[in-house]
Amino acid sequence: MSTMKIQAILFDLDGVLVDATEWHYEALNRALALFGYLIPRHAHLTVYDGLPTREKLRMLSVEQGFPVGLHDIVCQIKQKFTAEEILTRCNPSFEKEYLVRTLRREGYRLAVCSNAVRESVLGMLERSNLCPYLEFFLSNQDVTRPKPDPEIYQVAMRRLELPPESVLVVEDAAPGLEAARRSGAWVCPVAGFEEVDYWKIRSAIDRIEQGKGDPTC
């Protein structure tokens, strides 16, 4: 990949700009418990993390025999529980506001690309006070193939009218990292919410623009 100036940064949301990984896990398990099922914490962290709810349920049907006919109702219940989690637990983070505000002031175009449904993404962005700094956001309802397919990042880059070489993606979970790499964009992997700050992203941009390769930091 040839070196060029980064013009836009695409962020995953859960576990990157909002500490929501646990909320999704708890909301889904609350819904599954109504039907006598459970996703163990270790399995969620190592296998299910970053996947959309419907893909998690598909895997659960294969692995534990969860009835396919219950997928729709569990999705609806899970979404209700997720909305409750967002209302009670999602609050602004000064560090993340500083991150996006400063990057925006420096001239970077910012957007969010999430595997969550649109209602959850909007709720988290509004309650985190991040909406004013973003050009747009995309949810799993804005694409036909969620992460790990690269479609969501390809759609975002087309909307920005930018080539992959001028875009940096910040991701934490394996499906998102795969999607970002397959999109052709630069990728800054992060271990989770606590690791994401302005200086880390600034360092990744500088590394790319200095011709030092992918910012595997």
C-alpha positions as CSV (number, residue, x, y, z in Angstrom):
1,M,0.0,0.0,0.0
2,S,1.4,3.3,-1.0
3,T,1.9,6.0,1.6
4,M,-0.4,9.0,1.5
5,K,-2.1,11.4,3.8
6,I,-4.9,10.1,6.0
7,Q,-8.1,12.1,5.4
8,A,-10.7,10.1,7.3
9,I,-11.0,7.8,10.3
10,L,-13.7,5.1,10.6
11,F,-14.4,3.9,14.1
12,D,-16.1,0.7,15.3
13,L,-18.4,1.6,18.2
14,D,-18.8,-1.1,20.8
15,G,-15.5,-1.6,22.7
16,V,-13.9,1.4,20.9
17,L,-15.8,4.6,21.4
18,V,-18.4,3.2,23.8
19,D,-17.7,0.6,26.5
20,A,-20.7,-1.5,25.4
21,T,-19.4,-5.0,25.0
22,E,-20.7,-6.1,28.4
23,W,-24.1,-4.5,27.8
24,H,-24.7,-6.5,24.6
25,Y,-23.5,-9.7,26.4
26,E,-25.8,-9.2,29.3
27,A,-28.8,-8.1,27.2
28,L,-28.6,-11.2,24.9
29,N,-28.2,-13.6,27.8
30,R,-31.2,-12.1,29.6
31,A,-33.2,-12.7,26.5
32,L,-31.8,-16.2,26.0
33,A,-32.4,-17.1,29.6
34,L,-36.2,-16.7,29.0
35,F,-35.9,-19.8,26.8
36,G,-33.3,-21.7,28.9
37,Y,-30.2,-20.9,27.0
38,L,-26.9,-19.1,27.8
39,I,-23.7,-18.0,26.0
40,P,-20.8,-18.6,28.5
41,R,-18.7,-15.5,29.1
42,H,-15.5,-17.1,27.8
43,A,-17.2,-18.1,24.5
44,H,-18.6,-14.6,24.1
45,L,-15.2,-13.0,24.5
46,T,-13.3,-15.4,22.3
47,V,-15.9,-16.4,19.6
48,Y,-19.0,-14.3,19.6
49,D,-17.6,-10.8,20.3
50,G,-18.1,-8.3,17.5
51,L,-20.7,-10.3,15.7
52,P,-24.3,-9.1,15.1
53,T,-27.0,-10.7,17.2
54,R,-28.5,-12.8,14.4
55,E,-25.1,-14.3,13.6
56,K,-24.7,-15.2,17.3
57,L,-28.1,-16.9,17.3
58,R,-27.2,-18.8,14.2
59,M,-24.1,-20.1,15.8
60,L,-26.0,-20.9,19.0
61,S,-28.5,-22.9,16.9
62,V,-25.6,-24.9,15.4
63,E,-23.7,-25.4,18.6
64,Q,-26.5,-25.8,21.2
65,G,-29.6,-26.6,19.2
66,F,-31.3,-23.2,19.9
67,P,-34.6,-23.3,17.9
68,V,-34.3,-21.2,14.7
69,G,-37.9,-20.2,15.1
70,L,-37.1,-18.2,18.2
71,H,-34.5,-16.0,16.5
72,D,-36.8,-13.1,15.7
73,I,-38.4,-12.9,19.2
74,V,-35.0,-13.1,20.9
75,C,-33.7,-10.3,18.7
76,Q,-36.7,-8.2,19.7
77,I,-36.3,-8.9,23.4
78,K,-32.6,-8.4,23.3
79,Q,-33.0,-5.0,21.6
80,K,-35.4,-3.9,24.3
81,F,-32.9,-5.0,27.0
82,T,-30.0,-3.3,25.1
83,A,-32.0,0.0,25.0
84,E,-32.4,-0.3,28.8
85,E,-28.7,-0.9,29.3
86,I,-27.9,2.2,27.1
87,L,-30.3,4.4,29.0
88,T,-28.9,3.4,32.4
89,R,-25.2,2.9,31.7
90,C,-24.1,5.0,28.6
91,N,-22.6,8.3,29.6
92,P,-20.2,10.7,28.0
93,S,-16.5,10.0,28.3
94,F,-14.2,13.1,28.3
95,E,-11.4,11.1,26.8
96,K,-13.5,10.0,23.8
97,E,-15.0,13.4,23.3
98,Y,-11.5,14.9,23.3
99,L,-10.4,12.3,20.8
100,V,-13.1,13.0,18.2
101,R,-13.3,16.7,18.8
102,T,-9.5,17.1,18.4
103,L,-9.4,15.0,15.3
104,R,-12.3,16.9,13.8
105,R,-10.6,20.2,14.6
106,E,-7.4,18.9,12.8
107,G,-9.5,18.4,9.7
108,Y,-10.1,14.6,9.7
109,R,-13.5,13.3,8.5
110,L,-15.0,10.9,11.1
111,A,-17.6,8.2,10.9
112,V,-18.7,5.1,12.8
113,C,-19.3,1.7,11.3
114,S,-20.9,-0.7,13.7
115,N,-22.3,-4.3,13.6
116,A,-25.1,-3.2,16.0
117,V,-28.6,-2.3,14.9
118,R,-29.3,1.4,14.0
119,E,-31.4,2.1,17.1
120,S,-28.6,1.0,19.4
121,V,-25.9,2.9,17.5
122,L,-27.8,6.1,17.5
123,G,-28.7,5.7,21.2
124,M,-25.1,5.2,22.2
125,L,-23.8,8.0,20.1
126,E,-26.4,10.5,21.4
127,R,-25.8,9.5,25.0
128,S,-22.1,9.7,24.6
129,N,-22.3,13.2,23.0
130,L,-20.3,12.0,19.9
131,C,-22.9,12.8,17.2
132,P,-21.8,16.4,16.6
133,Y,-18.3,15.3,15.5
134,L,-19.3,12.6,13.0
135,E,-20.3,13.0,9.4
136,F,-22.5,9.8,9.6
137,F,-22.8,6.4,11.0
138,L,-23.5,3.0,9.5
139,S,-25.2,0.0,11.3
140,N,-25.6,-3.6,10.3
141,Q,-29.0,-2.5,8.8
142,D,-27.2,-0.4,6.2
143,V,-25.4,-3.3,4.6
144,T,-26.4,-6.8,3.4
145,R,-23.3,-8.5,4.8
146,P,-22.1,-7.5,8.3
147,K,-18.5,-7.8,9.6
148,P,-16.3,-9.7,9.0
149,D,-17.4,-8.9,5.5
150,P,-15.8,-5.6,4.4
151,E,-19.0,-4.2,3.0
152,I,-19.7,-1.7,5.7
153,Y,-16.2,-0.1,5.3
154,Q,-16.5,-0.1,1.6
155,V,-19.9,1.6,1.8
156,A,-18.4,4.2,4.2
157,M,-15.5,4.9,1.9
158,R,-17.8,5.3,-1.1
159,R,-19.9,7.7,0.8
160,L,-16.8,9.7,1.8
161,E,-15.6,9.5,-1.8
162,L,-12.1,8.5,-0.6
163,P,-9.8,5.7,-1.6
164,P,-8.8,3.1,1.1
165,E,-5.3,4.4,1.2
166,S,-6.5,7.6,2.7
167,V,-8.7,6.0,5.4
168,L,-7.7,4.6,8.9
169,V,-10.0,2.1,10.6
170,V,-10.0,1.7,14.4
171,E,-11.2,-1.7,15.5
172,D,-11.0,-4.1,18.5
173,A,-12.8,-7.4,17.8
174,A,-11.7,-10.1,15.3
175,P,-14.7,-9.7,12.9
176,G,-14.2,-6.0,12.7
177,L,-10.4,-6.3,12.2
178,E,-10.9,-8.8,9.4
179,A,-13.5,-6.5,7.7
180,A,-11.2,-3.5,8.0
181,R,-8.2,-5.3,6.5
182,R,-10.3,-6.8,3.7
183,S,-11.6,-3.3,2.8
184,G,-8.0,-2.2,1.9
185,A,-7.9,0.6,4.5
186,W,-5.2,1.2,7.0
187,V,-6.0,-0.5,10.3
188,C,-5.3,0.5,13.9
189,P,-6.1,-2.5,16.2
190,V,-7.0,-1.7,19.8
191,A,-7.4,-4.0,22.8
192,G,-10.6,-2.3,23.9
193,F,-12.3,0.9,25.1
194,E,-9.7,1.8,27.7
195,E,-6.9,1.8,25.1
196,V,-8.5,4.2,22.7
197,D,-7.4,7.8,23.1
198,Y,-6.2,10.7,20.9
199,W,-2.5,10.0,21.3
200,K,-2.8,6.4,20.2
201,I,-4.7,7.4,17.0
202,R,-2.4,10.4,16.4
203,S,0.6,8.0,16.7
204,A,-1.0,5.6,14.2
205,I,-1.6,8.4,11.7
206,D,1.9,9.7,12.0
207,R,3.3,6.2,11.5
208,I,1.3,5.8,8.3
209,E,2.3,9.2,6.9
210,Q,5.9,8.6,7.7
211,G,5.8,5.5,5.6
212,K,6.4,3.0,8.5
213,G,3.5,0.7,7.5
214,D,0.3,-0.5,9.2
215,P,0.0,1.0,12.8
216,T,0.0,-2.4,14.6
217,C,0.2,-0.7,18.0
